[in-house]
Amino acid sequence: MPGSMLSFRDQTLFPLYNFETNVGLSFVVSAPQFPLPVSLSLAGPSTIDACSPLQLAAMSFSQRPLLYQWACSNDAELDSQLKGLTGATVSFGPGTAELQTYDKTYDIAVTATDFLGTRSAPVTLRVFKRRAPAPVIKLTPPAVSTTQNLDVLVLAAIEFSSCNVQRSEFLFSWAQSGGPVVTSPFLNSSQSQLFLPSGTLAAGNTYVFDFVATARTDSSVTARSSVT
């Protein structure tokens, strides 16, 4: 760890000359001059209802162990529930009593810090809790790390509300909300999957795509989720 003392026992390192010794040889461990950045993404539904559970998952491609810090910037009660959580996932049971206000959008953010003290930029997911029943969208995978020469495939599935309501058919659509503009005709798909062939995405960029499900018989019943 940075700031720790690294000491060597005598005879651990063999001196170049006979008169040299490594007794008392010690160094203070310093953080690397150019630390690797910690990249982070946050997956979870953007809409829940009065009966839904809520699970959020922070994902990083860092090989180092991470400590996570969760917060909610616009709700003091939820923020207090999130304080002290250091794991990569946050789960609330059906009804999400921790989110006390209906028809409100909660801005939930997470940051990650590795053992060297390198900290990621905060990543925020906006979760709208509606009083009326709403479906929840599950994306597989919830986040993608890829290269320019690989295809990208994301599958969307609807998990119906656990409230006792009639289920209806849904219309699907995909849109882009982040990154350099993608002109692929596959974004116009009305299917529950997003397919981007190799070469569509440029290297070194982060893209965000949104999946929207709208009830065929009631356009006010919608759900949205994003994949990065």
C-alpha positions as CSV (number, residue, x, y, z in Angstrom):
1,M,0.0,0.0,0.0
2,P,1.3,3.5,-0.7
3,G,2.8,5.0,2.5
4,S,3.8,1.5,3.9
5,M,7.3,0.7,4.8
6,L,9.1,-2.0,2.9
7,S,12.0,-3.5,4.9
8,F,14.5,-6.2,4.0
9,R,16.1,-8.7,6.4
10,D,19.9,-9.2,6.3
11,Q,21.0,-11.7,3.6
12,T,17.7,-11.2,1.7
13,L,19.5,-9.3,-1.0
14,F,23.0,-10.2,-1.7
15,P,25.3,-7.2,-1.8
16,L,27.6,-6.5,-4.7
17,Y,30.7,-6.1,-2.4
18,N,31.5,-8.0,0.7
19,F,31.7,-4.9,2.9
20,E,28.1,-3.9,2.0
21,T,25.1,-5.0,4.1
22,N,21.3,-4.6,3.8
23,V,20.7,-4.5,7.5
24,G,18.1,-1.8,8.1
25,L,17.5,-1.4,4.4
26,S,14.0,0.0,3.9
27,F,11.9,2.1,1.6
28,V,8.6,3.9,1.7
29,V,6.1,2.5,-0.9
30,S,4.9,5.2,-3.3
31,A,1.9,5.2,-5.6
32,P,2.8,4.8,-9.3
33,Q,3.5,8.0,-11.1
34,F,1.1,7.2,-13.8
35,P,-1.7,5.0,-12.3
36,L,-4.1,3.1,-14.5
37,P,-7.5,4.8,-14.5
38,V,-10.4,3.0,-13.0
39,S,-13.3,2.8,-15.5
40,L,-16.8,2.1,-14.2
41,S,-20.3,1.4,-15.5
42,L,-23.6,1.1,-13.7
43,A,-26.4,-1.2,-14.7
44,G,-30.0,-1.3,-13.4
45,P,-33.6,-0.5,-14.4
46,S,-34.5,3.1,-15.0
47,T,-38.1,2.6,-14.0
48,I,-39.7,0.6,-11.1
49,D,-43.1,0.6,-9.6
50,A,-44.8,0.1,-6.2
51,C,-44.2,-3.6,-6.2
52,S,-40.8,-3.9,-7.9
53,P,-37.5,-4.9,-6.3
54,L,-34.4,-2.9,-7.3
55,Q,-30.9,-4.2,-8.0
56,L,-28.0,-2.0,-9.2
57,A,-24.7,-3.5,-10.3
58,A,-21.4,-1.5,-10.7
59,M,-19.0,-3.1,-13.2
60,S,-15.4,-2.4,-13.8
61,F,-12.8,-4.0,-16.0
62,S,-10.0,-3.3,-13.5
63,Q,-8.1,-6.4,-12.4
64,R,-7.5,-4.8,-8.9
65,P,-9.9,-5.2,-6.0
66,L,-12.1,-2.2,-5.6
67,L,-14.1,-0.5,-2.9
68,Y,-17.3,1.1,-4.0
69,Q,-19.0,4.2,-2.6
70,W,-22.8,4.8,-3.2
71,A,-24.8,7.9,-2.9
72,C,-28.1,9.6,-3.9
73,S,-27.8,13.3,-4.6
74,N,-31.4,14.2,-4.4
75,D,-32.9,12.2,-1.5
76,A,-31.4,12.4,2.0
77,E,-33.1,9.3,3.2
78,L,-31.9,7.0,0.4
79,D,-28.5,8.6,0.6
80,S,-28.3,7.5,4.3
81,Q,-29.2,4.0,3.3
82,L,-26.5,3.9,0.7
83,K,-23.7,5.3,3.0
84,G,-21.3,2.7,4.1
85,L,-22.0,0.2,1.3
86,T,-18.8,-0.9,-0.3
87,G,-19.9,-3.8,-2.5
88,A,-20.4,-3.8,-6.3
89,T,-24.2,-4.4,-6.0
90,V,-27.1,-2.7,-4.2
91,S,-30.3,-4.6,-3.7
92,F,-33.7,-3.5,-2.3
93,G,-36.6,-5.8,-1.8
94,P,-40.1,-5.7,-3.5
95,G,-41.7,-2.4,-2.9
96,T,-38.3,-0.6,-2.4
97,A,-39.3,1.0,1.0
98,E,-36.0,2.8,0.9
99,L,-37.3,4.9,-2.0
100,Q,-40.1,6.5,-0.1
101,T,-41.6,8.9,-2.7
102,Y,-43.7,7.8,-5.7
103,D,-43.4,9.4,-9.1
104,K,-39.9,10.7,-8.3
105,T,-36.6,10.2,-10.1
106,Y,-33.7,9.2,-7.8
107,D,-30.2,10.1,-8.9
108,I,-28.0,7.2,-7.7
109,A,-24.3,7.4,-8.2
110,V,-21.3,5.1,-7.5
111,T,-17.6,5.6,-7.5
112,A,-14.8,3.0,-7.1
113,T,-11.4,3.2,-5.5
114,D,-8.5,0.7,-5.8
115,F,-5.9,-0.2,-3.2
116,L,-3.5,2.4,-4.6
117,G,-6.1,5.2,-4.0
118,T,-7.0,5.7,-7.6
119,R,-10.6,6.8,-7.8
120,S,-13.0,6.5,-10.7
121,A,-15.2,9.3,-12.0
122,P,-18.8,9.0,-10.5
123,V,-21.3,7.1,-12.6
124,T,-25.0,8.0,-12.2
125,L,-28.2,6.0,-12.9
126,R,-31.5,7.8,-12.7
127,V,-34.3,5.5,-11.4
128,F,-37.9,6.6,-11.6
129,K,-40.3,5.1,-9.1
130,R,-43.8,5.3,-10.3
131,R,-47.0,4.6,-8.4
132,A,-48.7,2.9,-11.4
133,P,-47.5,-0.6,-12.3
134,A,-44.6,-0.7,-14.7
135,P,-42.5,-3.4,-16.3
136,V,-38.8,-3.8,-15.6
137,I,-36.2,-4.3,-18.4
138,K,-33.3,-6.7,-18.0
139,L,-30.4,-6.3,-20.5
140,T,-27.9,-9.1,-21.2
141,P,-25.1,-8.3,-20.9
142,P,-25.8,-5.2,-18.8
143,A,-22.5,-3.6,-20.0
144,V,-20.2,-4.4,-22.9
145,S,-16.4,-4.1,-23.3
146,T,-15.5,-4.9,-26.9
147,T,-13.0,-4.2,-29.7
148,Q,-13.6,-2.8,-33.1
149,N,-13.4,-6.1,-34.9
150,L,-16.1,-7.8,-32.9
151,D,-19.9,-7.9,-33.2
152,V,-22.0,-6.5,-30.4
153,L,-25.2,-8.2,-29.3
154,V,-27.4,-7.1,-26.4
155,L,-30.7,-8.9,-25.5
156,A,-33.5,-7.2,-23.7
157,A,-36.2,-8.9,-21.7
158,I,-39.3,-7.6,-19.9
159,E,-40.0,-8.6,-16.4
160,F,-43.7,-7.8,-15.7
161,S,-44.7,-6.0,-12.6
162,S,-45.4,-8.2,-9.6
163,C,-48.5,-6.0,-8.9
164,N,-51.8,-7.7,-9.7
165,V,-52.5,-6.1,-13.0
166,Q,-53.4,-7.3,-16.5
167,R,-50.4,-7.8,-18.8
168,S,-50.3,-6.3,-22.2
169,E,-48.1,-6.4,-25.3
170,F,-45.3,-4.0,-25.7
171,L,-43.7,-2.1,-28.5
172,F,-39.9,-1.9,-28.6
173,S,-37.4,0.6,-29.8
174,W,-33.7,1.4,-29.5
175,A,-32.0,4.8,-29.4
176,Q,-28.5,6.2,-28.8
177,S,-28.0,8.6,-25.9
178,G,-24.2,8.8,-25.6
179,G,-21.0,8.6,-27.6
180,P,-20.2,9.5,-31.2
181,V,-23.3,9.2,-33.4
182,V,-23.9,5.7,-34.8
183,T,-25.7,5.7,-38.2
184,S,-26.2,1.9,-38.3
185,P,-29.7,0.9,-39.6
186,F,-29.8,-1.7,-36.8
187,L,-30.6,1.1,-34.3
188,N,-34.0,1.4,-36.0
189,S,-34.9,-2.1,-34.9
190,S,-38.2,-2.8,-33.2
191,Q,-36.9,-6.1,-31.9
192,S,-35.8,-6.9,-28.3
193,Q,-32.2,-7.2,-29.3
194,L,-29.5,-4.8,-30.5
195,F,-27.0,-6.1,-33.0
196,L,-24.1,-3.9,-34.1
197,P,-21.7,-5.6,-36.6
198,S,-18.0,-5.3,-36.3
199,G,-16.6,-2.0,-37.4
200,T,-19.7,0.0,-36.4
201,L,-18.2,1.4,-33.2
202,A,-14.9,3.3,-33.2
203,A,-12.1,2.4,-30.9
204,G,-11.4,4.4,-27.8
205,N,-15.0,5.7,-27.3
206,T,-17.8,5.0,-24.9
207,Y,-21.3,4.5,-26.3
208,V,-24.7,4.5,-24.5
209,F,-27.8,2.8,-26.1
210,D,-31.3,2.9,-24.6
211,F,-34.0,0.3,-24.9
212,V,-37.6,1.5,-24.5
213,A,-40.7,-0.6,-24.1
214,T,-44.1,1.0,-24.4
215,A,-47.4,-0.8,-23.8
216,R,-49.4,-1.2,-27.0
217,T,-52.7,-0.2,-25.4
218,D,-51.4,2.6,-23.1
219,S,-48.5,4.7,-24.2
220,S,-48.1,6.1,-20.7
221,V,-46.9,2.7,-19.5
222,T,-43.2,2.7,-20.5
223,A,-39.9,1.4,-19.3
224,R,-36.4,2.3,-20.3
225,S,-33.0,0.8,-19.6
226,S,-29.5,1.7,-20.9
227,V,-26.4,-0.3,-21.8
228,T,-22.9,1.1,-22.1
